[in-house]
Amino acid sequence: MKFKAEIDVMPQDALLDPQGKAVSHSMKTIGLPQITDVRIGRHIQLYVEAANEEEANAKIEEACKKLLVNQVMERFEFTIEEAKLA
């Protein structure tokens, strides 16, 4: 079976996010002071072949921990669904 994963990677809450801070400051400059505390991360979409959803989850978790996420500085969460055939 083929599964589609949507992975969100964000800086750890305890760490500063200079890019997010710059965007938050710019919101005031462009007349949107109601928008604050911006945090900027990454979004990753991938497909995985697996026998079932449990195996797909394990493979995605492994990919995140070994390659896609620096766990010292970042956290991640993902959703998974069976890929729709085109």
Summary of the structure (lengths in Angstrom):
residues: 86
radius of gyration: 16.7
end to end distance: 14.1
largest distance: 51.4
contacts: 201
relative contact order: 0.34
helix: 33%
strand: 31%
